[in-house]
Amino acid sequence: MRTPIKKIAIILISGSLLMISLTFDGCKASQMVSNKTGAQLWSENCQRCHNTPSPNSFSPEQWETVGLHMQSRSLITDEERNKIVAFLKQ
């Protein structure tokens, strides 16, 4: 039977390895987002839930408001929202 110290060590090491793997996956995801354009992010994030309106449907100011509202619903980052809104405001 393992001693309590060995059990604790195994748990701590396992937790550390899990945190390291999650950190590296997060870095990959961040790099993938930074390499994408607003148009790519718009089609990937907005069109998965509904038909998106034309970029001309709203004024630039309205797109700012829509971007903030949809960010909370779609769980996108500030960087993603900023790129999408910039694309829609062009």
N, C-alpha and C positions, 0 to 999 in steps of 0.2 A: 504494500500500500504506500502511496506517495505521502510525503510529509506535507503539512500545510504550506511551508515555505516554497516547496517545489511547485505546488498548485498555483500559488500567487505569482511566482516567477513566470510560469507558463501563460497565465492570463495576461500579465503585463507585457510580455514579449509578443503575444498574439495581437493584443490591442495596438501596440506600437507598429507592428507590420501592417495592420489594417489601415491605420492613420497614414502611414507612408504611401501605401498604394492609392488611397483616396486623394492624397495631395497631388501625386503625379498625374492621375486621371483628370483632376481639376485643371492642372496646367495645360494639358492637351486640349481640353474643352475651351479654355480661354484663348489659346492660340488659334484654334479653329474659328472662333467668333471674330477675332481681330483680323483674320484673313478674308472674311466675307464682306461683301458689299451690302448696302442697305436694301437693294433690290433682292438679293439672295435671301437675306434674313426676313424680309417682308413676305416673300413667297413661301418660305419654310414655316414661319410662325403664324402668320395671319390667315393664310389660305387653308390651313389644316382644320380650322374650325368653322369657317364660313366663307362665302364669296366676298371678296374684298371690293370695296368701291374703287372707282378710278381715282388716281391721284388728284385729278381736277375737281373732285366732288366737294372738297373742303378747302377753305383758305389756309394759308400757312399757320395762322394763329389757332384755327380749329384743329389742325393736325397735331399741334402741341398738346392740346387737351385730350384728343383721342388717344394719342400716344401714351400719356400718363394713365388714362383709364384702362387701356388695354394691357399695359405693362403689368398692372396688378392682377389682371385676369389670366394672362398667359404666362406669368412668372418668367419674363425675360429680364435681362440685366439692363442697367442704365445705358451701357455701351450699345447694346442691341437696339434699345428704344431710340437712342440718339441717331444711330445710323438709319434706322427705318424712317424716322420722321424727316431726317435730312433728305432722304430719297424722295419721299412723298411731297416735300415742299419745293422740289426743283421745278 
